[in-house]
C-alpha cells in the first residue's frame, strides 16, 4: 500500500493523508453543487424554450421560398406566353399553367392550387398546399400598333384550404409585361 492511500484520524474525522508540500483539496459543498445545478438547469431550459421559435422560423422560411418559386414560375410562364403572341395567333391561355391571357382591355382572375413541389392540383386535393390567385389587367390599346401593357398580380397564400383572409402566410408578386401587336 502506498503512502497516498493511507488514512488517519484527525479532529474526529477521516481525512486522506497527503505528503508534506501538497495542499489538501477539499470537495465542493452541497450548496455549491446545488447552485451550479440551478444555473445549468436555467441555461438548459432557456435554450430548449427557443427551439419552437427556431423550428417555426425555419418552416416559415421554407414555405416562403416554395411560394416564391411558384410565383416566379407563373410569372415566367405568362412572360413566355406573351412573347409568343402575334397578330395572327393570340393564345388564350398560358402554355404551362393554362392561365387565361386576354387580348382586349380586360380584367381576369384565375385561381390555381399547387403542392410544395410546384405541381398543379385540383382545389379539393389533399396535396394542395398553396392557393395562387393571378389577377391580370390590360391597359387599353391606343392604336393597333401600340403594345399592350399587362399588369399582373400573383398572390400565393397557404394553406390552400384556408380562406385567403385567414391564411397563415402569403406572398404577392406584382409584374408587368408588354405584348407587341403587329410584331
Secondary structure, DSSP 4 states (H G I P E B T S, - for coil): --GGG-EEEETTEEEE---TT--------HHHHHHHHHHHHHHHHHHHHHHHHHHHHHHHHHHHHHHHHHHHHHHHHHHHHHHT--SS---SB-TTT--B--SSS-EEEEEEEE-TTS-EE-TT-TT--EEEEEEEEEPPPSSTTSPEEEEEEEEEEESTTS-GGG-SEEEEEEEEEEE-TT-
